[in-house]
Amino acid sequence: IPSKLKEFMTPMFNFYKSIGELHMVQEEQFMYLPTVVDTLSSPDRPYVKDQQAVERLQEPMLDMLRKLCGLQHPQKPQYFARLLGRLTELRTLNHYHAEMLTRRREEIHSLGMIT
């Protein structure tokens, strides 16, 4: 595996492994997906036009997910925090991927392959 690809793939595989280790039930997965989408379109992203609308959507979804985690895992009070930690990890991966694509685009441009 080329080093640049490995540099990107290793954190991604680690993320997937950490998600799998949580053993989310189907309902948690259902609630987690929109939370992931909202996290990646977080209000602080430059392309988000209506930051307040995104924040209004995020809060009830996170609250429902927190309650669901409490019901599904009453013996694991840290479970919801672990899920939130994965969102932070995913955001970091997203940022890293965007940087990698930008660098690659600049490399191709500097080689004159695109104008």
C-alpha distances in whole Angstrom, upper triangle without the diagonal:
4,6,8,7,6,10,11,10,11,14,15,14,16,19,19,19,22,24,24,26,28,29,31,34,34,36,34,31,34,35,32,30,33,32,29,30,32,30,28,31,33,36,34,32,33,34,36,39,41,40,43,42,39,40,43,40,38,41,42,39,38,41,41,38,39,42,40,38,41,43,40,39,42,41,38,40,36,35,35,34,31,30,31,29,26,27,27,23,23,24,22,19,21,22,19,17,20,20,17,18,21,19,17,21,22,20,21,24,25,23,26,24,26,29
4,6,5,6,9,10,10,12,15,15,16,18,20,21,22,24,25,26,28,30,32,33,36,36,38,36,33,35,36,33,31,33,33,29,30,32,30,27,30,32,35,33,31,32,32,34,38,40,39,42,42,38,40,42,40,38,41,43,39,38,42,42,39,40,43,42,39,43,44,42,41,44,43,40,41,38,36,36,35,32,31,32,29,26,27,27,23,23,24,22,19,20,21,17,16,19,18,14,16,18,16,14,18,19,16,17,21,21,20,23,21,23,26
4,5,5,6,9,10,10,13,14,15,16,19,20,21,23,24,25,27,29,31,32,35,36,38,35,32,35,35,32,30,33,32,28,29,31,29,26,29,30,33,31,29,30,31,33,37,39,37,40,40,37,38,41,39,37,39,41,38,37,40,41,37,39,42,40,38,41,43,41,40,43,42,38,39,36,34,34,33,30,30,30,27,25,26,25,21,21,22,19,17,19,19,15,15,18,16,13,15,17,15,14,18,19,16,18,21,21,20,24,22,24,27
4,5,5,7,9,10,12,13,15,16,18,19,21,22,24,25,27,29,31,31,34,35,36,34,31,33,33,30,28,30,29,26,26,28,26,23,26,27,30,28,26,27,27,30,33,35,34,37,37,34,35,38,36,34,37,39,36,35,38,39,36,37,40,39,37,40,42,40,39,42,41,38,38,35,33,33,31,29,28,28,25,23,24,23,19,19,20,17,14,16,16,12,11,14,12,9,11,14,11,10,14,15,13,15,18,18,18,21,20,21,24
4,5,5,6,9,11,11,12,14,16,16,18,20,21,22,24,26,28,29,32,32,33,31,28,30,31,28,26,28,27,24,24,27,25,22,25,27,30,28,26,27,27,29,33,35,34,37,36,33,34,37,35,33,36,37,34,33,37,37,34,35,38,37,35,38,40,37,37,40,39,36,37,33,32,32,30,27,27,27,24,22,22,22,18,17,19,17,13,15,16,12,11,14,13,10,12,15,13,12,15,17,15,16,20,20,20,23,21,22,25
4,5,5,6,9,10,10,12,14,15,16,18,20,21,22,24,26,27,30,31,33,30,28,30,31,27,26,28,28,24,25,28,25,23,26,27,31,29,27,29,29,31,35,36,35,38,37,34,35,38,35,33,36,37,34,33,36,36,33,34,37,36,34,37,39,36,35,38,37,34,35,31,30,30,29,26,25,26,23,20,22,21,17,17,19,16,13,16,17,13,12,16,15,12,15,17,16,15,19,20,18,20,23,24,23,26,24,26,28
4,6,6,7,9,11,12,13,15,16,18,20,21,22,24,26,27,31,31,33,30,27,30,30,26,25,28,26,23,24,26,23,21,24,25,28,26,24,26,27,29,32,34,32,35,35,32,33,36,34,31,34,36,33,31,35,35,32,33,36,35,33,36,38,35,34,37,37,33,34,30,29,29,27,24,24,24,21,19,20,19,15,15,16,14,11,14,14,10,10,14,13,10,13,15,14,14,17,18,17,19,22,22,23,26,24,25,28
4,6,6,7,9,11,11,13,15,16,17,19,21,22,24,25,28,28,30,27,24,27,27,23,22,24,23,19,20,23,20,18,21,22,25,24,22,23,24,26,29,31,29,32,32,28,30,33,30,28,31,33,30,28,32,32,29,30,34,32,30,34,36,33,32,36,35,32,32,29,27,27,25,22,22,22,19,17,17,17,13,13,14,11,8,10,11,8,7,11,11,8,11,14,13,13,16,18,17,19,21,22,23,25,23,24,26
4,6,5,6,9,10,11,12,14,15,16,18,20,22,23,26,26,28,25,23,25,26,22,21,24,23,19,21,23,21,19,22,24,27,26,24,26,26,27,31,33,31,34,33,29,31,33,31,28,31,33,29,28,32,32,28,30,33,31,29,32,34,31,31,34,33,30,31,28,26,26,25,22,21,22,19,16,17,17,14,13,15,13,10,12,14,11,10,14,14,12,14,17,16,16,19,21,20,21,24,25,25,28,26,26,29
4,5,5,6,9,10,11,12,14,15,16,19,21,22,25,26,28,25,23,26,26,23,22,25,23,20,22,24,22,20,24,25,28,27,25,27,28,29,33,34,32,35,34,31,31,34,32,29,31,33,30,28,31,32,28,29,32,31,28,31,33,30,29,32,32,28,29,26,24,25,23,20,20,21,18,15,17,17,13,13,15,13,11,14,15,12,12,16,16,14,17,19,19,18,22,23,23,24,27,28,28,30,29,29,32
4,6,5,6,9,10,10,12,14,15,17,19,20,24,25,26,23,21,24,24,20,20,22,20,17,19,21,18,17,21,21,25,23,22,24,25,26,30,31,29,31,31,27,28,31,29,26,28,30,26,25,28,28,25,26,29,28,25,28,31,28,27,30,29,26,26,23,21,22,20,17,17,17,14,12,14,13,9,10,12,10,7,11,12,10,11,14,14,13,16,18,18,19,21,23,23,25,27,28,29,31,29,30,32
4,5,5,6,9,10,11,12,14,16,18,18,21,22,24,21,18,21,21,18,17,19,18,15,17,19,17,15,19,20,24,23,21,24,24,25,29,30,28,30,29,26,27,29,27,24,27,28,25,23,27,27,23,25,28,26,24,27,29,27,26,29,29,26,26,23,21,21,20,17,16,17,15,11,13,13,9,9,11,10,7,10,12,10,10,14,15,13,15,18,19,18,21,23,23,24,27,28,29,31,29,29,31
4,5,5,6,9,10,10,12,15,16,17,20,21,23,21,18,21,22,19,18,21,20,17,19,22,19,18,22,23,27,26,25,27,28,28,32,33,31,33,32,29,29,32,29,26,29,30,26,25,28,28,24,25,28,26,24,27,29,26,25,29,28,25,26,23,21,21,21,17,16,18,16,13,15,15,12,11,15,14,11,13,16,14,14,17,18,17,18,22,22,21,24,26,26,27,30,31,31,33,31,31,34
4,6,5,6,9,10,10,13,15,17,20,21,23,20,18,21,22,18,18,21,20,17,20,22,19,18,22,23,26,26,25,28,28,29,32,33,31,32,32,28,28,31,29,26,27,29,25,24,27,27,23,24,27,25,22,25,27,24,23,26,25,22,23,20,18,19,18,14,14,16,13,11,13,14,10,11,14,13,11,14,16,14,15,18,19,18,20,23,23,23,26,28,28,29,32,33,33,36,34,34,36
4,5,5,6,9,10,11,13,14,18,19,20,17,15,18,18,15,15,18,16,13,16,18,15,15,19,19,23,23,22,25,25,25,29,29,27,29,28,25,25,27,25,22,24,25,22,20,23,23,20,21,24,22,20,23,25,22,21,24,24,20,21,18,16,16,15,12,11,13,11,7,10,11,7,7,11,11,9,12,14,13,14,17,18,18,19,22,23,23,25,27,28,29,31,33,33,35,34,33,36
4,5,5,6,9,10,12,12,15,16,18,16,13,16,17,14,14,17,16,13,16,19,17,16,20,21,25,25,24,27,27,27,30,31,29,30,29,26,26,28,25,23,25,25,22,21,24,23,19,21,24,21,19,23,24,21,21,24,24,21,22,19,17,17,17,14,12,14,13,9,12,13,11,10,13,14,11,14,17,16,15,19,20,19,21,24,25,24,27,29,29,30,33,34,35,36,34,34,36
4,5,5,6,9,10,12,16,17,19,17,15,18,19,16,17,20,19,16,19,22,20,20,23,24,28,28,27,30,30,30,34,34,32,33,32,29,29,31,28,25,27,27,24,22,25,24,21,22,24,22,19,22,24,21,20,23,22,19,21,18,16,17,17,13,13,15,14,11,14,15,12,12,16,16,14,17,19,18,18,22,23,22,24,27,27,27,30,32,32,33,35,37,37,39,37,37,40
4,5,5,7,9,11,15,17,18,15,14,18,18,14,16,19,17,15,18,20,18,18,22,22,26,26,25,29,29,29,32,32,30,31,30,27,26,28,26,23,24,25,22,20,22,22,18,19,21,19,17,20,21,18,17,20,19,16,18,15,12,14,13,10,10,12,10,8,11,12,10,11,14,14,13,16,19,18,19,22,23,23,25,27,28,28,30,32,33,34,36,38,38,41,39,38,41
4,5,5,7,8,12,13,15,12,10,14,14,11,12,15,14,12,16,17,16,17,20,20,24,24,24,27,27,27,30,30,28,29,28,24,24,26,23,20,22,22,19,17,20,19,15,16,19,17,14,18,19,16,15,19,19,16,17,15,12,12,13,9,8,11,10,7,10,12,10,10,14,15,14,16,19,19,19,22,23,23,25,27,28,28,31,33,33,34,37,38,39,41,39,38,40
4,5,6,8,11,12,15,12,11,15,16,13,14,18,17,15,18,21,19,20,23,24,28,28,28,31,31,30,34,33,31,32,31,27,28,29,26,23,25,25,21,20,22,21,17,18,20,18,16,19,19,16,16,19,19,16,18,16,13,15,16,12,11,14,14,11,14,16,14,14,18,18,17,19,22,22,21,24,26,26,27,30,31,31,33,35,35,36,39,40,41,43,40,40,42
4,5,8,12,14,16,14,13,17,17,15,17,20,19,17,21,23,21,22,25,25,29,29,29,33,33,32,35,35,33,33,33,29,29,30,27,24,25,26,22,20,22,21,18,18,20,18,15,18,19,15,14,17,16,14,16,14,11,14,14,11,11,14,13,11,15,16,15,15,19,19,18,21,23,23,23,26,28,27,29,32,33,33,35,37,37,38,41,42,43,45,43,43,45
4,6,9,12,13,10,11,14,14,12,15,18,16,15,19,20,19,20,24,24,27,28,28,31,31,30,34,33,30,31,30,26,26,27,25,22,22,22,19,17,19,18,14,14,16,14,11,14,15,12,11,14,14,11,13,11,8,10,11,8,8,12,12,10,13,15,14,15,18,19,19,21,23,24,24,27,28,28,30,32,34,34,36,38,39,40,42,44,44,46,44,44,46
4,6,9,12,10,10,13,14,13,15,18,17,17,20,22,21,22,25,26,29,30,30,34,33,32,35,34,32,33,31,28,28,28,26,23,24,23,20,18,20,18,15,16,17,14,12,14,15,11,11,14,14,12,15,14,10,12,14,12,11,15,15,13,16,18,17,17,21,22,21,23,26,26,26,29,31,30,32,34,36,36,38,40,40,41,44,45,46,48,45,45,47
4,7,8,6,6,10,10,9,12,15,14,14,17,19,18,20,23,23,26,28,28,31,31,29,32,31,29,29,28,25,25,25,22,20,20,20,16,15,17,15,11,13,14,11,9,12,12,9,10,14,14,13,14,14,10,11,13,11,9,13,14,12,14,17,17,16,20,21,21,22,25,26,25,28,30,30,31,34,35,35,37,40,40,41,43,45,46,47,45,44,46
4,6,5,6,9,10,10,13,15,15,16,19,20,20,22,24,25,28,30,30,33,33,31,34,32,31,30,29,26,26,26,23,21,21,20,17,16,17,14,12,14,14,10,9,13,11,8,10,14,15,14,16,16,12,13,16,15,13,16,18,16,17,21,20,20,22,25,24,25,28,29,28,30,33,33,34,36,38,38,39,42,43,43,45,48,48,50,47,46,48
4,5,5,6,9,10,11,13,14,15,17,19,20,21,23,24,27,30,29,32,31,29,32,31,29,29,27,25,25,25,21,20,21,19,16,16,17,14,12,15,15,11,12,15,13,11,13,17,19,18,19,19,15,15,18,17,14,17,19,17,18,21,21,20,22,25,24,24,28,29,28,30,33,33,33,36,38,37,38,41,42,42,44,47,47,48,46,45,47
4,5,5,6,8,10,12,13,14,16,17,19,21,22,23,26,28,28,31,30,28,30,29,27,27,25,22,22,22,18,17,18,16,13,13,14,11,9,12,12,8,9,12,11,9,12,15,18,17,18,18,14,14,17,17,14,16,19,17,17,21,21,20,22,25,25,25,28,29,29,30,33,34,34,36,38,38,39,42,43,43,45,48,49,49,47,46,47
4,5,5,6,9,11,10,12,14,15,16,18,20,20,23,25,25,29,28,26,29,27,25,25,23,21,20,20,17,15,16,14,11,11,12,10,7,10,10,7,7,11,11,9,11,14,16,14,15,15,11,10,13,13,10,12,15,13,14,17,18,17,19,22,21,22,25,26,26,28,30,31,31,34,36,36,37,40,41,41,43,45,46,47,45,44,46
4,5,5,6,9,10,10,12,14,15,16,18,19,23,25,24,28,26,25,27,26,25,25,23,20,21,21,18,16,17,16,12,13,15,12,10,13,14,11,11,14,14,12,14,17,19,17,18,17,13,13,15,14,11,13,15,13,13,17,17,15,18,20,19,19,23,24,23,25,28,28,28,31,33,33,34,37,38,38,40,43,43,44,42,41,42
4,6,6,8,9,11,12,13,15,16,18,19,22,24,24,27,26,24,26,25,24,24,21,19,19,19,15,15,16,14,11,12,14,11,9,13,14,11,12,16,15,14,16,19,21,20,20,20,16,15,17,17,13,15,18,15,15,18,19,17,19,22,21,21,24,26,25,26,29,30,29,32,34,34,35,38,39,39,41,43,44,45,42,41,43
4,6,6,7,9,11,11,13,15,16,17,19,22,22,25,24,22,24,22,21,21,19,16,16,16,13,11,12,11,7,8,10,8,6,10,11,9,10,13,14,13,15,18,20,18,18,17,14,12,15,15,11,12,15,14,13,16,18,16,17,21,21,20,23,25,24,25,29,29,29,31,34,34,35,37,39,39,41,43,45,45,43,41,43
4,6,5,6,9,10,10,12,14,15,18,20,20,23,22,21,23,22,20,21,19,16,16,17,13,11,13,12,9,9,11,10,7,10,12,10,11,14,15,14,15,18,20,17,17,16,13,11,13,12,8,10,12,10,9,13,14,12,14,17,17,17,20,22,21,22,25,26,26,28,31,31,32,34,36,36,38,40,42,42,40,39,40
4,5,5,6,9,10,11,13,14,17,19,18,22,20,19,21,21,20,20,18,15,16,17,13,12,14,14,10,11,14,13,10,14,16,14,14,18,18,17,19,22,24,21,21,20,16,14,16,15,11,12,14,12,10,14,15,12,14,17,16,15,18,20,19,20,24,24,24,26,29,29,29,32,34,34,35,38,39,40,37,36,37
4,5,5,6,8,10,10,12,15,17,17,20,18,16,18,17,16,17,14,12,13,13,10,9,12,11,8,10,13,11,10,14,16,14,15,19,19,19,20,23,25,23,22,21,18,15,17,17,13,13,16,14,11,15,16,13,14,18,17,16,19,21,20,21,24,25,25,26,29,30,30,32,34,34,35,38,40,40,38,36,37
4,5,5,6,9,10,10,13,15,15,19,18,16,18,17,15,16,14,11,11,12,9,7,10,10,7,7,10,10,9,11,14,13,14,17,18,18,19,21,23,20,19,18,15,12,14,14,10,9,12,11,8,11,13,11,12,15,16,15,17,20,19,20,23,24,24,26,28,29,30,32,34,34,35,38,40,40,38,36,38
4,5,5,6,9,10,13,15,14,17,17,15,18,18,16,17,16,12,13,15,12,10,13,14,10,10,14,14,12,14,17,16,16,19,21,20,20,23,25,22,21,19,16,14,14,14,10,10,11,9,7,10,11,8,9,12,12,11,14,16,16,17,20,21,21,23,25,26,26,29,30,31,32,35,36,37,35,33,35
4,5,5,6,8,12,14,12,15,14,13,16,15,14,16,14,11,12,14,11,10,13,14,11,12,16,15,14,17,19,18,19,22,23,22,24,26,28,25,24,22,20,17,18,17,14,13,15,13,10,12,14,10,10,14,14,11,14,17,16,16,19,20,20,21,24,25,25,27,30,30,31,33,35,35,33,31,32
4,5,5,6,9,11,11,14,13,11,13,13,11,12,11,7,9,11,8,6,10,12,9,10,14,14,13,15,18,18,18,21,23,23,24,26,28,25,24,22,20,17,17,17,14,12,15,14,10,12,14,12,11,14,15,13,15,18,18,17,20,22,22,23,26,27,27,29,31,32,32,35,36,37,35,33,34
4,5,5,8,10,10,13,13,12,15,14,12,14,13,9,10,13,11,8,11,13,11,10,14,15,14,15,19,19,18,21,23,23,23,25,27,24,22,20,18,15,15,15,12,10,12,11,7,8,11,9,7,11,12,10,12,15,15,15,18,20,20,21,24,25,25,27,29,30,31,33,35,36,34,32,33
4,5,9,10,8,11,11,10,14,14,13,15,14,11,12,15,13,11,15,17,14,14,18,19,17,19,22,22,21,24,26,25,26,28,30,26,25,23,21,18,18,18,15,13,14,12,9,10,11,8,6,10,10,8,9,13,12,12,15,17,16,18,20,21,22,24,26,27,27,30,31,32,31,29,30
4,6,8,6,9,8,7,10,11,9,12,11,8,10,13,11,10,14,16,14,15,18,19,18,20,23,23,23,26,28,27,28,30,32,29,27,25,23,20,20,20,17,15,17,16,12,13,15,12,10,13,14,11,12,15,15,13,16,19,18,19,22,23,22,24,27,28,28,30,32,33,31,29,29
4,5,6,9,10,8,11,10,8,10,10,7,8,11,10,9,12,15,13,13,16,18,17,19,22,22,22,25,27,27,27,29,31,27,26,23,22,19,18,19,17,14,15,15,11,11,14,12,9,12,14,12,12,16,16,15,17,20,20,20,23,25,24,26,29,30,30,32,34,35,34,31,32
4,5,8,9,6,8,8,4,7,8,6,7,10,11,10,12,15,15,15,18,20,19,20,23,24,24,27,29,29,30,31,33,30,28,26,25,21,21,22,20,16,18,18,14,14,17,16,13,15,17,15,15,18,19,17,19,22,22,22,25,27,26,27,30,31,31,33,36,36,35,32,32
4,6,9,7,10,10,7,10,12,10,10,14,14,13,15,18,18,17,20,22,22,22,26,27,26,29,31,31,31,33,34,31,29,26,26,23,21,22,20,17,18,18,15,14,16,15,12,14,16,14,13,16,17,15,17,20,20,19,22,25,24,25,28,29,29,31,33,34,33,31,31
4,6,6,9,10,9,12,13,11,12,15,15,14,17,20,19,19,22,24,23,24,27,28,27,30,32,32,32,34,36,32,31,28,27,24,23,23,21,18,19,18,15,14,16,14,11,13,15,12,11,14,15,12,14,17,17,16,19,21,21,22,25,26,25,28,30,30,30,27,27
4,6,8,11,10,13,14,13,14,18,18,17,20,23,22,22,25,27,26,28,31,31,31,34,36,36,36,38,39,36,34,32,31,28,26,27,25,22,23,22,19,18,19,18,14,16,17,14,12,16,16,13,15,18,17,16,19,21,20,20,24,25,24,26,29,29,28,26,25
4,6,9,10,13,13,12,15,17,17,17,20,22,21,22,25,27,26,28,31,31,31,34,36,36,36,38,40,37,35,33,31,28,28,28,25,23,24,23,19,19,21,18,15,17,18,14,14,17,17,13,16,19,17,16,20,21,19,21,24,25,24,26,29,28,28,25,24
4,6,6,10,10,8,11,13,13,14,17,19,18,19,22,23,23,25,28,28,29,31,33,33,34,36,38,35,33,31,30,26,26,26,24,21,23,22,18,18,20,18,15,18,19,16,15,19,19,16,18,21,20,19,23,24,23,24,28,28,27,30,32,32,31,28,28
4,6,9,9,9,12,14,14,15,18,20,20,21,24,25,25,27,30,30,31,33,35,36,37,38,40,37,35,34,32,29,29,30,27,24,26,25,22,22,24,22,19,22,23,19,19,23,22,19,22,25,23,22,26,27,26,27,30,30,29,32,35,34,33,30,29
4,6,5,7,9,10,11,13,15,17,18,19,21,22,23,25,27,28,29,31,33,33,35,36,38,36,33,32,31,27,27,28,26,23,25,25,21,22,24,22,19,22,24,21,21,24,24,22,24,27,26,25,29,30,29,30,33,34,33,35,38,38,37,34,33
4,5,5,6,9,10,11,13,15,16,17,19,21,21,22,25,26,27,29,31,31,32,33,36,33,30,29,28,24,24,25,23,20,22,22,18,19,22,20,17,20,22,19,19,22,23,21,23,26,25,25,28,30,29,30,33,34,33,35,38,38,37,34,34
4,5,5,6,9,10,11,13,15,15,17,19,20,21,23,25,26,27,29,30,31,32,35,32,30,28,28,24,24,26,23,20,23,23,20,20,23,22,19,22,24,22,22,26,26,24,26,29,29,28,32,33,32,34,37,37,37,39,42,42,41,38,38
4,5,5,6,9,10,12,13,15,16,18,19,20,22,23,25,27,28,29,30,32,34,32,30,29,27,24,24,26,23,20,23,23,19,21,24,22,19,23,24,22,22,26,26,24,27,29,29,28,32,33,32,34,37,37,37,39,42,42,40,38,37
4,5,5,6,9,11,11,12,15,16,17,18,20,21,22,24,26,27,28,29,32,29,27,26,24,21,21,22,20,17,20,19,16,17,20,18,16,19,21,18,19,22,23,21,24,26,26,26,29,30,30,31,34,35,35,37,40,39,38,36,36
4,5,5,6,9,10,11,12,15,15,16,19,20,21,23,25,26,26,27,30,27,25,24,23,19,19,21,18,16,18,19,15,16,20,18,16,19,21,19,20,23,24,23,25,28,28,28,31,32,32,33,36,37,37,39,42,42,41,38,38
4,6,6,7,9,11,12,13,15,16,18,19,21,22,24,25,26,27,30,28,25,25,24,20,20,23,20,18,21,21,18,19,22,21,19,23,25,22,23,27,27,26,29,31,31,31,34,36,35,37,40,40,40,43,45,45,44,41,41
4,6,6,7,9,11,11,13,15,16,17,19,21,22,23,24,26,28,26,24,23,22,18,19,21,18,16,19,19,16,18,21,19,18,21,23,21,22,25,25,24,27,30,29,30,33,34,34,36,38,39,39,41,43,44,42,40,40
4,6,5,6,9,10,11,12,14,15,16,18,20,21,22,23,26,23,21,20,19,15,16,17,15,12,16,16,13,14,17,16,15,18,20,18,20,23,23,23,25,28,28,28,31,33,32,34,37,38,38,40,42,43,41,39,40
4,5,5,6,9,10,10,12,14,15,17,18,20,21,21,24,22,19,19,18,14,15,17,15,13,16,17,14,16,19,18,17,21,23,21,22,26,26,26,28,31,31,32,34,36,36,38,40,41,41,44,46,46,45,43,43
4,5,5,6,9,10,10,12,14,15,16,18,20,20,23,22,19,19,18,14,16,18,16,14,18,19,16,18,21,20,20,23,25,23,25,28,29,28,31,33,33,34,37,38,38,40,42,43,44,46,48,48,47,45,45
4,5,5,6,9,10,10,12,14,15,16,18,19,22,20,18,18,16,13,15,16,13,12,16,16,13,16,19,17,17,21,22,21,23,26,26,26,29,31,31,32,35,36,36,38,40,41,41,44,46,46,44,42,43
4,5,5,6,9,10,10,12,14,15,16,17,20,17,15,15,13,9,11,13,10,9,13,13,11,14,17,16,16,19,21,20,22,24,25,25,28,30,30,31,34,35,36,38,40,41,41,44,45,46,45,43,44
4,5,5,6,9,10,11,12,14,15,16,19,17,15,15,14,10,12,15,13,12,15,16,15,17,20,19,20,23,24,24,25,28,29,29,32,33,34,35,38,39,39,41,43,44,45,47,49,50,48,46,47
4,5,5,6,9,10,11,12,14,15,18,17,15,16,14,11,14,16,13,13,17,17,16,19,21,20,21,24,25,24,27,29,29,30,33,34,35,36,39,39,40,42,44,45,46,48,50,51,49,47,48
4,5,5,6,9,10,10,12,13,16,14,13,13,11,8,11,12,9,10,14,14,13,16,18,17,18,21,22,22,24,27,27,28,30,32,32,34,36,37,38,40,42,43,44,46,48,48,47,45,46
4,5,5,6,9,10,10,11,14,12,10,10,9,6,9,11,9,10,13,14,14,16,18,18,19,22,23,23,25,28,28,29,32,33,34,36,38,39,40,42,43,44,46,48,49,50,49,47,48
4,5,5,6,9,10,10,13,13,11,12,11,9,12,14,13,13,17,18,17,20,22,22,23,26,27,27,29,31,32,33,35,37,37,39,41,42,43,45,47,48,49,51,53,54,52,50,51
4,5,5,6,8,10,13,12,12,13,11,9,13,14,12,14,17,17,17,20,21,21,23,25,26,26,29,31,31,32,35,36,36,38,40,41,42,44,46,47,48,50,52,53,51,49,51
4,5,5,6,8,10,9,8,9,7,6,10,11,9,11,14,14,15,18,19,19,21,24,24,25,27,29,29,31,33,34,35,37,39,40,41,43,45,46,47,49,51,52,50,49,50
4,6,5,5,8,8,7,9,8,8,11,13,12,14,16,17,18,20,22,22,24,26,27,28,30,32,33,34,36,38,39,40,42,43,44,47,48,49,50,52,54,55,53,52,53
4,6,6,9,10,10,13,11,11,14,15,15,17,19,20,20,23,24,25,27,29,30,30,33,34,35,36,39,40,41,43,44,45,46,49,50,51,52,54,56,57,55,54,55
4,6,9,9,10,12,10,10,14,14,13,16,18,18,19,22,23,23,25,28,28,29,31,33,33,35,37,38,39,41,43,43,45,47,48,49,51,53,54,55,53,52,54
4,5,5,7,9,7,9,12,12,12,15,17,17,19,21,22,23,25,27,27,28,31,32,33,35,37,37,39,41,42,43,45,47,48,49,51,53,54,55,53,52,54
4,5,6,10,9,11,13,14,15,17,19,20,21,23,24,25,27,29,30,31,33,35,36,37,39,40,42,44,45,46,48,50,51,52,54,55,57,58,56,55,57
4,6,9,9,12,14,14,15,18,19,20,22,24,24,26,28,29,30,32,34,35,36,38,40,40,42,44,45,46,48,50,51,52,54,56,57,59,57,56,58
4,5,5,9,10,10,12,14,15,16,18,20,21,22,24,26,26,28,30,31,32,34,36,37,38,40,42,43,44,46,47,49,50,52,53,55,53,53,54
4,6,7,8,10,11,13,14,16,18,19,20,22,23,25,26,28,29,31,32,34,35,36,38,40,41,42,44,46,47,49,50,52,53,55,53,52,54
4,6,5,6,9,10,11,13,15,16,17,19,20,21,23,25,26,27,29,31,32,33,35,37,38,39,41,42,43,45,47,48,50,51,50,49,51
4,5,5,6,9,10,11,13,15,15,17,19,20,21,23,25,26,27,29,31,32,33,35,36,37,39,41,42,43,45,47,48,50,48,47,49
4,5,5,6,9,10,11,13,14,15,17,19,20,21,23,25,26,27,29,30,32,33,35,36,38,39,41,42,44,45,47,48,47,46,47
4,5,5,6,9,10,11,12,14,15,17,19,20,21,23,24,26,27,29,30,32,33,35,36,38,39,41,42,44,45,47,46,45,46
4,5,5,6,9,10,11,12,14,15,17,18,20,21,23,25,26,27,29,30,32,33,35,36,37,39,41,42,44,45,44,43,44
4,5,5,7,9,10,11,13,15,15,17,19,20,21,23,25,26,27,29,30,31,33,35,36,37,39,41,42,44,42,41,42
4,5,5,7,9,10,11,13,14,15,17,19,20,21,23,24,26,27,29,30,32,33,35,36,38,39,41,42,41,40,41
4,5,5,6,9,10,11,13,14,16,17,18,20,21,23,25,26,27,29,30,32,33,35,36,38,39,41,40,39,40
4,5,5,6,9,10,10,12,14,15,16,18,20,21,22,24,26,27,28,30,31,33,34,36,37,39,37,36,38
4,5,5,6,9,10,10,12,14,15,16,18,20,21,23,24,26,27,29,30,31,33,35,36,38,36,35,36
4,5,5,6,9,10,11,12,14,15,17,18,20,21,23,24,26,27,29,30,32,33,35,37,35,34,35
4,5,5,6,9,10,11,12,14,15,16,18,20,21,22,24,26,27,29,30,32,33,35,34,33,34
4,5,5,6,9,10,10,12,14,15,16,18,20,21,22,24,26,27,28,30,32,33,31,30,32
4,5,5,6,9,10,11,12,14,15,17,18,20,21,23,24,26,27,29,30,32,30,29,30
4,5,5,6,9,10,11,12,14,15,17,18,20,21,23,24,26,27,29,31,29,29,30
4,5,5,6,9,10,10,12,14,15,16,18,20,21,22,24,26,27,29,27,27,28
4,5,5,6,9,10,11,12,14,15,16,18,20,21,22,24,26,27,26,25,26
4,5,5,6,9,10,11,12,14,15,17,18,20,21,23,25,26,25,24,25
4,5,5,6,9,10,11,12,14,15,16,18,20,21,23,25,24,23,24
4,5,5,6,9,10,10,12,14,15,16,18,20,21,23,21,21,22
4,5,5,6,9,10,11,12,14,15,16,18,20,21,20,19,20
4,5,5,6,9,10,11,12,14,15,16,18,20,19,19,20
4,5,5,6,9,10,11,12,14,15,17,19,18,17,19
4,5,5,6,9,10,11,12,14,15,17,15,14,16
4,5,5,6,9,10,10,12,14,15,15,14,15
4,5,5,6,9,10,10,12,14,14,14,15
4,5,5,6,8,10,11,13,12,12,14
4,5,5,6,9,10,11,10,9,11
4,5,5,6,9,10,10,10,11
4,5,5,6,9,9,10,12
4,5,5,7,6,7,9
4,5,5,6,5,6
4,5,8,8,9
4,6,8,10
4,5,7
4,7
4
